[in-house]
Amino acid sequence: MDNAGSIITAAMQDIGSLYAGQEPSTDDYNVCLRRLNGLLELWSIDNLLIPYRTQVSHTLDGSESYTIGSGGDIDTVRPTFIESAYVEHQSRDWPIHVSYDRSEYDRIYDKSIKGVPRFIYYEPEVPLGKIFIWYVGDITYTLKLSTRGMLTEFSDLTTDIDLAPAYSYALEYNLAIIIAPVFETSASQEVVMSAKTSLSKIKRLNRQAPKMVYPAGIPQGRGRYNINAGY
């Protein structure tokens, strides 16, 4: 278990702003806490730095789009990424192509066609993201999303948070680099190398081999023109 205070103290020691046994001042804690949470926010937009996936379920009602986030149609933490999706009905599953390319969705000629959903476009708007789905369901389907969301920020200095393996180490050394100018110093070569190495190892652990996907409207393995999609 780790907390913000222990990570901040270690980071300040790494740049020589504290000695063993010393504690940061209240002002130093507050400045470093803001930068630590800013670092977590920055990492949250990098898919390879988000360590876990969450599965979200939602019953589709035939709409062409749904909001997702706290208080949205799909009431959950707003995802940064939707990694994969499928729909379920009576113990049968149908995979869905996930796109982040607005033009791919815009090229669909008739967006109101009913059938087994096969495509979603995700727009990660703030505060609520928006999911556009095609086909709209012809019956009641359950949408299943595998998502990656924001990394949990530290609300204070003392609350313990469970971090994935190596994240405490990576946060310490990357925070040291960020706060060094605040204390009118610079991070040593060893600290910079530790920061880079830890991030590289985390990304390697979180990386998954890419899979070939087909654009919306192109049946897999058949390559025939889809009149509804317009290509």
PASEBA-1860 file (N, C-alpha, C; in nm, 3 decimals):
! residues 231
1> MDNAGSII> 0.084/-0.120/0.000/0.000/0.000/0.000/0.088/0.125/0.000 ~ 0.047/0.224/-0.079/0.124/0.348/-0.089/0.031/0.466/-0.068 ~ 0.089/0.578/-0.028/0.013/0.703/-0.021/0.096/0.815/-0.080 ~ 0.029/0.927/-0.105/0.097/1.039/-0.172/0.213/1.091/-0.090 ~ 0.195/1.095/0.042/0.301/1.150/0.127/0.431/1.073/0.116 ~ 0.422/0.940/0.114/0.545/0.860/0.107/0.613/0.873/-0.029 ~ 0.533/0.884/-0.135/0.590/0.900/-0.270/0.657/1.037/-0.283 ~ 0.592/1.140/-0.232/0.648/1.276/-0.237/0.778/1.284/-0.158
9> TAAMQDIG> 0.778/1.228/-0.038/0.898/1.231/0.045/1.015/1.162/-0.025 ~ 0.988/1.045/-0.083/1.094/0.972/-0.153/1.145/1.050/-0.274 ~ 1.052/1.114/-0.348/1.092/1.191/-0.466/1.179/1.310/-0.426 ~ 1.145/1.376/-0.317/1.225/1.489/-0.271/1.363/1.443/-0.224 ~ 1.369/1.326/-0.164/1.499/1.271/-0.124/1.584/1.238/-0.247 ~ 1.518/1.191/-0.354/1.591/1.154/-0.476/1.663/1.272/-0.540 ~ 1.608/1.393/-0.520/1.672/1.512/-0.580/1.751/1.591/-0.476 ~ 1.768/1.535/-0.355/1.850/1.600/-0.253/1.784/1.713/-0.180
17> SLYAGQEP> 1.650/1.726/-0.190/1.580/1.834/-0.120/1.543/1.795/0.022 ~ 1.556/1.666/0.053/1.532/1.618/0.189/1.639/1.514/0.223 ~ 1.669/1.505/0.350/1.758/1.400/0.398/1.674/1.295/0.470 ~ 1.732/1.178/0.493/1.661/1.071/0.562/1.614/1.120/0.699 ~ 1.486/1.092/0.728/1.429/1.133/0.856/1.360/1.267/0.853 ~ 1.384/1.348/0.749/1.317/1.477/0.738/1.179/1.461/0.674 ~ 1.090/1.556/0.701/0.958/1.559/0.641/0.939/1.688/0.562 ~ 0.870/1.681/0.448/0.844/1.805/0.372/0.757/1.900/0.452
25> STDDYNVC> 0.768/2.028/0.421/0.680/2.126/0.483/0.540/2.113/0.422 ~ 0.443/2.177/0.486/0.305/2.172/0.435/0.298/2.229/0.294 ~ 0.367/2.341/0.270/0.366/2.402/0.137/0.429/2.309/0.033 ~ 0.540/2.244/0.069/0.605/2.152/-0.024/0.515/2.034/-0.055 ~ 0.448/1.983/0.047/0.354/1.872/0.026/0.246/1.913/-0.073 ~ 0.188/2.030/-0.054/0.077/2.074/-0.138/0.121/2.094/-0.283 ~ 0.237/2.155/-0.302/0.290/2.176/-0.437/0.315/2.042/-0.505 ~ 0.376/1.950/-0.434/0.411/1.820/-0.492/0.288/1.733/-0.516
33> LRRLNGLL> 0.186/1.746/-0.430/0.064/1.670/-0.449/-0.005/1.710/-0.578 ~ -0.009/1.839/-0.607/-0.069/1.886/-0.733/0.006/1.827/-0.852 ~ 0.137/1.825/-0.845/0.216/1.773/-0.956/0.204/1.621/-0.966 ~ 0.191/1.554/-0.853/0.172/1.409/-0.856/0.040/1.372/-0.922 ~ -0.067/1.442/-0.888/-0.196/1.416/-0.951/-0.196/1.458/-1.098 ~ -0.122/1.563/-1.130/-0.108/1.601/-1.270/-0.037/1.493/-1.350 ~ 0.062/1.428/-1.287/0.133/1.318/-1.352/0.039/1.202/-1.378 ~ -0.046/1.169/-1.281/-0.143/1.060/-1.299/-0.243/1.094/-1.409
41> ELWSIDNL> -0.284/1.220/-1.416/-0.377/1.263/-1.521/-0.312/1.249/-1.658 ~ -0.185/1.285/-1.667/-0.113/1.272/-1.793/-0.101/1.125/-1.834 ~ -0.069/1.040/-1.739/-0.057/0.897/-1.768/-0.190/0.837/-1.813 ~ -0.301/0.895/-1.767/-0.433/0.840/-1.798/-0.471/0.852/-1.945 ~ -0.400/0.935/-2.020/-0.430/0.945/-2.164/-0.335/0.860/-2.246 ~ -0.252/0.782/-2.179/-0.162/0.689/-2.247/-0.211/0.548/-2.219 ~ -0.265/0.483/-2.322/-0.325/0.350/-2.306/-0.230/0.251/-2.240 ~ -0.102/0.262/-2.269/-0.005/0.164/-2.218/0.034/0.190/-2.073
49> LIPYRTQV> -0.016/0.298/-2.015/0.014/0.326/-1.875/-0.106/0.301/-1.783 ~ -0.218/0.259/-1.840/-0.336/0.226/-1.760/-0.334/0.077/-1.733 ~ -0.320/0.035/-1.607/-0.285/-0.103/-1.577/-0.400/-0.202/-1.574 ~ -0.524/-0.156/-1.578/-0.633/-0.250/-1.558/-0.749/-0.218/-1.652 ~ -0.833/-0.318/-1.673/-0.951/-0.305/-1.757/-1.076/-0.325/-1.672 ~ -1.182/-0.262/-1.712/-1.310/-0.276/-1.644/-1.414/-0.315/-1.747 ~ -1.498/-0.413/-1.714/-1.606/-0.448/-1.806/-1.734/-0.379/-1.762 ~ -1.797/-0.313/-1.858/-1.918/-0.237/-1.834/-2.030/-0.298/-1.916
57> SHTLDGSE> -2.149/-0.311/-1.856/-2.266/-0.366/-1.926/-2.376/-0.261/-1.934 ~ -2.451/-0.263/-2.046/-2.563/-0.171/-2.060/-2.665/-0.232/-2.157 ~ -2.791/-0.226/-2.120/-2.898/-0.276/-2.205/-2.932/-0.171/-2.310 ~ -2.921/-0.209/-2.436/-2.947/-0.115/-2.546/-3.098/-0.100/-2.568 ~ -3.140/0.023/-2.600/-3.283/0.050/-2.618/-3.317/0.092/-2.761 ~ -3.222/0.073/-2.853/-3.248/0.109/-2.992/-3.202/0.248/-3.030 ~ -3.139/0.320/-2.936/-3.089/0.455/-2.968/-2.965/0.447/-3.056 ~ -2.936/0.556/-3.127/-2.817/0.562/-3.212/-2.694/0.602/-3.132
65> SYTIGSGG> -2.712/0.662/-3.014/-2.597/0.702/-2.933/-2.633/0.697/-2.785 ~ -2.527/0.686/-2.704/-2.543/0.679/-2.558/-2.430/0.759/-2.494 ~ -2.463/0.831/-2.387/-2.357/0.897/-2.310/-2.301/0.798/-2.207 ~ -2.174/0.814/-2.174/-2.110/0.727/-2.077/-2.025/0.811/-1.982 ~ -2.039/0.782/-1.855/-1.971/0.859/-1.751/-2.062/0.871/-1.631 ~ -2.015/0.933/-1.525/-2.095/0.947/-1.404/-2.223/1.026/-1.431 ~ -2.339/0.960/-1.415/-2.467/1.024/-1.442/-2.515/1.010/-1.584 ~ -2.438/0.945/-1.673/-2.476/0.930/-1.813/-2.570/0.813/-1.835
73> DIDTVRPT> -2.605/0.789/-1.960/-2.689/0.674/-1.993/-2.624/0.546/-1.941 ~ -2.492/0.535/-1.961/-2.413/0.427/-1.905/-2.340/0.488/-1.786 ~ -2.392/0.465/-1.668/-2.347/0.535/-1.547/-2.226/0.464/-1.487 ~ -2.108/0.509/-1.525/-1.984/0.450/-1.478/-1.874/0.556/-1.490 ~ -1.754/0.524/-1.451/-1.642/0.615/-1.472/-1.620/0.634/-1.622 ~ -1.608/0.760/-1.665/-1.589/0.786/-1.809/-1.459/0.722/-1.856 ~ -1.468/0.631/-1.954/-1.345/0.565/-2.000/-1.260/0.655/-2.087 ~ -1.129/0.637/-2.073/-1.037/0.703/-2.165/-1.031/0.626/-2.296
81> FIESAYVE> -1.035/0.493/-2.284/-1.031/0.406/-2.401/-1.137/0.297/-2.388 ~ -1.196/0.260/-2.500/-1.276/0.137/-2.508/-1.194/0.040/-2.591 ~ -1.147/-0.065/-2.528/-1.056/-0.157/-2.596/-1.128/-0.256/-2.685 ~ -1.242/-0.305/-2.638/-1.317/-0.403/-2.716/-1.462/-0.399/-2.673 ~ -1.548/-0.458/-2.756/-1.690/-0.456/-2.725/-1.760/-0.572/-2.795 ~ -1.872/-0.612/-2.738/-1.958/-0.709/-2.803/-2.099/-0.692/-2.748 ~ -2.196/-0.749/-2.818/-2.333/-0.751/-2.768/-2.372/-0.893/-2.737 ~ -2.464/-0.905/-2.641/-2.505/-1.036/-2.592/-2.657/-1.045/-2.596
89> HQSRDWPI> -2.706/-1.163/-2.636/-2.850/-1.189/-2.634/-2.872/-1.339/-2.622 ~ -2.940/-1.378/-2.515/-2.973/-1.519/-2.491/-2.850/-1.609/-2.505 ~ -2.745/-1.572/-2.433/-2.620/-1.650/-2.425/-2.541/-1.655/-2.556 ~ -2.576/-1.571/-2.652/-2.497/-1.560/-2.775/-2.427/-1.425/-2.778 ~ -2.303/-1.423/-2.827/-2.223/-1.301/-2.833/-2.188/-1.266/-2.976 ~ -2.191/-1.136/-3.007/-2.150/-1.086/-3.138/-2.044/-0.977/-3.117 ~ -1.924/-0.993/-3.174/-1.820/-0.891/-3.156/-1.854/-0.762/-3.230 ~ -1.802/-0.651/-3.177/-1.826/-0.519/-3.234/-1.692/-0.452/-3.263
97> HVSYDRSE> -1.682/-0.390/-3.379/-1.563/-0.312/-3.413/-1.569/-0.178/-3.342 ~ -1.462/-0.141/-3.271/-1.454/-0.014/-3.198/-1.367/0.083/-3.276 ~ -1.420/0.202/-3.303/-1.348/0.302/-3.382/-1.334/0.432/-3.303 ~ -1.222/0.503/-3.329/-1.203/0.638/-3.276/-1.196/0.739/-3.391 ~ -1.231/0.693/-3.509/-1.223/0.776/-3.630/-1.364/0.825/-3.665 ~ -1.391/0.953/-3.641/-1.524/1.008/-3.665/-1.565/0.991/-3.811 ~ -1.468/1.005/-3.902/-1.503/0.996/-4.044/-1.553/0.856/-4.079 ~ -1.504/0.756/-4.008/-1.550/0.619/-4.035/-1.698/0.605/-4.002
105> YDRIYDKS> -1.740/0.666/-3.892/-1.882/0.664/-3.858/-1.963/0.752/-3.953 ~ -1.908/0.868/-3.988/-1.980/0.960/-4.076/-2.007/0.899/-4.214 ~ -1.921/0.807/-4.258/-1.939/0.748/-4.391/-2.052/0.645/-4.395 ~ -2.106/0.607/-4.282/-2.219/0.513/-4.281/-2.342/0.585/-4.334 ~ -2.398/0.534/-4.441/-2.503/0.605/-4.514/-2.632/0.614/-4.433 ~ -2.678/0.502/-4.378/-2.804/0.500/-4.302/-2.772/0.452/-4.160 ~ -2.774/0.546/-4.069/-2.734/0.516/-3.931/-2.847/0.460/-3.847 ~ -2.968/0.449/-3.903/-3.084/0.403/-3.827/-3.122/0.259/-3.857
113> IKGVPRFI> -3.041/0.189/-3.937/-3.073/0.051/-3.971/-3.075/-0.035/-3.846 ~ -3.175/-0.122/-3.838/-3.186/-0.212/-3.724/-3.124/-0.347/-3.757 ~ -3.058/-0.404/-3.659/-2.995/-0.534/-3.676/-2.904/-0.561/-3.558 ~ -2.821/-0.663/-3.571/-2.725/-0.693/-3.467/-2.616/-0.586/-3.470 ~ -2.597/-0.509/-3.363/-2.493/-0.404/-3.364/-2.356/-0.463/-3.399 ~ -2.282/-0.390/-3.484/-2.154/-0.441/-3.530/-2.042/-0.338/-3.523 ~ -2.076/-0.214/-3.485/-1.978/-0.105/-3.489/-2.012/-0.001/-3.385 ~ -1.911/0.050/-3.313/-1.931/0.168/-3.229/-1.817/0.267/-3.254
121> YYEPEVPL> -1.854/0.393/-3.251/-1.756/0.501/-3.255/-1.760/0.570/-3.119 ~ -1.643/0.587/-3.057/-1.638/0.648/-2.924/-1.576/0.786/-2.932 ~ -1.650/0.884/-2.878/-1.603/1.022/-2.869/-1.584/1.053/-2.720 ~ -1.457/1.057/-2.670/-1.434/1.075/-2.526/-1.451/1.220/-2.480 ~ -1.572/1.272/-2.497/-1.600/1.409/-2.457/-1.595/1.420/-2.304 ~ -1.591/1.543/-2.254/-1.587/1.571/-2.111/-1.709/1.658/-2.076 ~ -1.785/1.629/-1.969/-1.760/1.524/-1.869/-1.812/1.387/-1.908 ~ -1.899/1.381/-2.009/-1.955/1.253/-2.051/-1.904/1.217/-2.190
129> GKIFIWYV> -1.854/1.096/-2.206/-1.819/1.048/-2.338/-1.945/1.010/-2.413 ~ -1.932/0.989/-2.543/-2.049/0.952/-2.623/-2.014/0.833/-2.712 ~ -2.102/0.734/-2.709/-2.087/0.613/-2.791/-2.193/0.614/-2.900 ~ -2.151/0.608/-3.026/-2.242/0.598/-3.139/-2.241/0.452/-3.185 ~ -2.357/0.394/-3.205/-2.365/0.251/-3.234/-2.439/0.227/-3.366 ~ -2.391/0.127/-3.438/-2.452/0.089/-3.567/-2.433/-0.061/-3.585 ~ -2.526/-0.138/-3.622/-2.667/-0.109/-3.639/-2.731/-0.081/-3.502 ~ -2.845/-0.008/-3.501/-2.921/0.001/-3.377/-2.991/-0.133/-3.360
137> GDITYTLK> -3.010/-0.176/-3.238/-3.060/-0.311/-3.213/-3.201/-0.335/-3.266 ~ -3.221/-0.451/-3.324/-3.354/-0.491/-3.368/-3.430/-0.562/-3.256 ~ -3.356/-0.609/-3.155/-3.413/-0.667/-3.035/-3.334/-0.611/-2.917 ~ -3.364/-0.658/-2.797/-3.293/-0.607/-2.680/-3.161/-0.680/-2.663 ~ -3.050/-0.605/-2.682/-2.916/-0.659/-2.664/-2.853/-0.597/-2.540 ~ -2.758/-0.668/-2.483/-2.676/-0.613/-2.376/-2.539/-0.581/-2.431 ~ -2.500/-0.455/-2.422/-2.369/-0.411/-2.469/-2.265/-0.436/-2.361 ~ -2.154/-0.500/-2.398/-2.044/-0.527/-2.305/-1.922/-0.452/-2.355
145> LSTRGMLT> -1.865/-0.368/-2.269/-1.749/-0.287/-2.305/-1.632/-0.322/-2.215 ~ -1.515/-0.339/-2.274/-1.391/-0.352/-2.198/-1.321/-0.217/-2.205 ~ -1.311/-0.149/-2.091/-1.265/-0.010/-2.091/-1.141/0.007/-2.005 ~ -1.070/0.116/-2.034/-0.963/0.163/-1.947/-0.996/0.308/-1.911 ~ -0.993/0.337/-1.780/-1.034/0.470/-1.736/-0.920/0.547/-1.674 ~ -0.957/0.655/-1.606/-0.857/0.741/-1.543/-0.789/0.668/-1.429 ~ -0.660/0.691/-1.413/-0.590/0.642/-1.295/-0.639/0.719/-1.173 ~ -0.652/0.651/-1.060/-0.704/0.713/-0.939/-0.609/0.818/-0.885
153> EFSDLTTD> -0.659/0.939/-0.867/-0.577/1.045/-0.811/-0.572/1.032/-0.659 ~ -0.470/1.092/-0.600/-0.457/1.094/-0.455/-0.540/1.211/-0.401 ~ -0.636/1.180/-0.313/-0.722/1.284/-0.258/-0.653/1.361/-0.146 ~ -0.556/1.296/-0.082/-0.483/1.360/0.027/-0.347/1.293/0.039 ~ -0.276/1.325/0.144/-0.139/1.275/0.160/-0.131/1.139/0.229 ~ -0.233/1.104/0.306/-0.219/0.987/0.394/-0.304/0.867/0.355 ~ -0.403/0.885/0.269/-0.489/0.772/0.231/-0.412/0.673/0.145 ~ -0.411/0.548/0.187/-0.340/0.445/0.112/-0.419/0.403/-0.011
161> IDLAPAYS> -0.346/0.380/-0.121/-0.405/0.335/-0.247/-0.329/0.213/-0.296 ~ -0.404/0.113/-0.340/-0.341/-0.004/-0.400/-0.293/0.031/-0.540 ~ -0.164/0.026/-0.563/-0.108/0.053/-0.695/-0.062/-0.077/-0.758 ~ -0.075/-0.086/-0.889/-0.027/-0.203/-0.961/0.125/-0.214/-0.945 ~ 0.180/-0.334/-0.965/0.325/-0.353/-0.948/0.407/-0.253/-1.029 ~ 0.508/-0.196/-0.967/0.606/-0.104/-1.026/0.556/0.039/-1.038 ~ 0.427/0.065/-1.011/0.376/0.201/-1.029/0.428/0.296/-0.921 ~ 0.442/0.249/-0.798/0.495/0.336/-0.693/0.637/0.381/-0.727
169> YALEYNLA> 0.718/0.287/-0.773/0.856/0.317/-0.812/0.858/0.418/-0.927 ~ 0.774/0.394/-1.028/0.770/0.482/-1.144/0.721/0.621/-1.106 ~ 0.621/0.629/-1.021/0.570/0.759/-0.978/0.676/0.836/-0.901 ~ 0.748/0.769/-0.814/0.852/0.835/-0.735/0.956/0.902/-0.824 ~ 1.011/0.827/-0.918/1.122/0.882/-0.997/1.075/0.981/-1.104 ~ 0.956/0.959/-1.160/0.906/1.056/-1.257/0.861/1.184/-1.188 ~ 0.807/1.172/-1.065/0.773/1.293/-0.990/0.899/1.370/-0.953 ~ 1.007/1.300/-0.921/1.133/1.367/-0.887/1.179/1.459/-1.000
177> IIIAPVFE> 1.165/1.413/-1.124/1.205/1.494/-1.239/1.118/1.619/-1.250 ~ 0.988/1.602/-1.226/0.893/1.713/-1.242/0.911/1.820/-1.134 ~ 0.938/1.775/-1.011/0.946/1.874/-0.902/1.084/1.934/-0.886 ~ 1.184/1.878/-0.951/1.321/1.931/-0.935/1.330/2.081/-0.960 ~ 1.271/2.136/-1.069/1.282/2.281/-1.090/1.216/2.363/-0.979 ~ 1.113/2.307/-0.914/1.047/2.378/-0.804/1.146/2.405/-0.692 ~ 1.237/2.310/-0.671/1.336/2.323/-0.563/1.472/2.369/-0.616 ~ 1.467/2.429/-0.735/1.585/2.490/-0.797/1.702/2.391/-0.805
185> TSASQEVV> 1.671/2.273/-0.852/1.775/2.172/-0.872/1.739/2.092/-0.997 ~ 1.812/1.988/-1.026/1.781/1.902/-1.140/1.800/1.758/-1.098 ~ 1.729/1.670/-1.164/1.738/1.528/-1.133/1.868/1.472/-1.187 ~ 1.928/1.383/-1.112/2.054/1.320/-1.155/2.028/1.226/-1.272 ~ 2.135/1.188/-1.337/2.125/1.093/-1.448/2.065/0.962/-1.400 ~ 2.100/0.919/-1.279/2.047/0.793/-1.225/1.896/0.801/-1.206 ~ 1.847/0.915/-1.158/1.704/0.932/-1.137/1.631/0.932/-1.271 ~ 1.685/1.005/-1.369/1.624/1.009/-1.502/1.619/0.870/-1.563
193> MSAKTSLS> 1.727/0.794/-1.550/1.731/0.659/-1.605/1.630/0.568/-1.535 ~ 1.618/0.581/-1.404/1.520/0.500/-1.329/1.378/0.533/-1.373 ~ 1.351/0.662/-1.397/1.218/0.704/-1.442/1.185/0.645/-1.579 ~ 1.279/0.654/-1.671/1.257/0.602/-1.806/1.243/0.450/-1.806 ~ 1.330/0.382/-1.731/1.327/0.236/-1.728/1.197/0.184/-1.669 ~ 1.151/0.246/-1.562/1.027/0.201/-1.499/0.907/0.217/-1.592 ~ 0.899/0.329/-1.662/0.789/0.349/-1.757/0.797/0.249/-1.871 ~ 0.916/0.224/-1.919/0.934/0.129/-2.028/0.887/-0.011/-1.988
201> KIKRLNRQ> 0.919/-0.052/-1.866/0.878/-0.185/-1.818/0.728/-0.194/-1.800 ~ 0.665/-0.087/-1.750/0.520/-0.086/-1.733/0.451/-0.095/-1.868 ~ 0.497/-0.018/-1.966/0.436/-0.022/-2.099/0.452/-0.159/-2.163 ~ 0.568/-0.219/-2.142/0.590/-0.353/-2.198/0.494/-0.453/-2.136 ~ 0.469/-0.440/-2.007/0.378/-0.529/-1.938/0.234/-0.509/-1.985 ~ 0.195/-0.384/-2.009/0.056/-0.354/-2.047/0.030/-0.369/-2.196 ~ 0.136/-0.379/-2.275/0.119/-0.385/-2.419/0.055/-0.515/-2.462 ~ -0.034/-0.507/-2.561/-0.094/-0.624/-2.621/-0.067/-0.620/-2.770
209> APKMVYPA> -0.050/-0.737/-2.829/-0.025/-0.745/-2.973/-0.146/-0.694/-3.049 ~ -0.128/-0.603/-3.147/-0.242/-0.551/-3.222/-0.307/-0.658/-3.308 ~ -0.439/-0.646/-3.324/-0.513/-0.740/-3.407/-0.566/-0.669/-3.530 ~ -0.575/-0.741/-3.639/-0.629/-0.682/-3.761/-0.778/-0.660/-3.744 ~ -0.824/-0.539/-3.777/-0.965/-0.508/-3.769/-1.013/-0.457/-3.904 ~ -1.144/-0.470/-3.927/-1.205/-0.427/-4.052/-1.286/-0.301/-4.028 ~ -1.282/-0.206/-4.122/-1.365/-0.087/-4.106/-1.512/-0.123/-4.101 ~ -1.593/-0.033/-4.045/-1.737/-0.057/-4.038/-1.794/-0.078/-4.177
217> GIPQGRGR> -1.886/-0.174/-4.189/-1.952/-0.196/-4.316/-1.882/-0.293/-4.407 ~ -1.761/-0.337/-4.375/-1.690/-0.433/-4.458/-1.697/-0.569/-4.391 ~ -1.775/-0.664/-4.445/-1.785/-0.795/-4.383/-1.649/-0.863/-4.379 ~ -1.613/-0.920/-4.267/-1.482/-0.980/-4.251/-1.465/-1.099/-4.345 ~ -1.358/-1.095/-4.420/-1.323/-1.206/-4.506/-1.398/-1.211/-4.638 ~ -1.490/-1.117/-4.665/-1.571/-1.122/-4.787/-1.541/-1.005/-4.880 ~ -1.513/-0.885/-4.819/-1.470/-0.771/-4.899/-1.573/-0.721/-4.998 ~ -1.706/-0.737/-4.971/-1.809/-0.692/-5.063/-1.857/-0.552/-5.026
225> YNINAGY> -1.904/-0.480/-5.126/-1.953/-0.344/-5.105/-2.078/-0.347/-5.019 ~ -2.088/-0.257/-4.921/-2.204/-0.249/-4.832/-2.283/-0.124/-4.869 ~ -2.400/-0.142/-4.925/-2.477/-0.029/-4.974/-2.526/0.059/-4.860 ~ -2.549/0.000/-4.741/-2.599/0.077/-4.628/-2.491/0.169/-4.572 ~ -2.368/0.121/-4.574/-2.259/0.200/-4.520/-2.206/0.300/-4.622 ~ -2.231/0.276/-4.750/-2.186/0.367/-4.853/-2.049/0.335/-4.910 ~ -1.990/0.218/-4.875/-1.863/0.177/-4.932/-1.850/0.027/-4.916
END
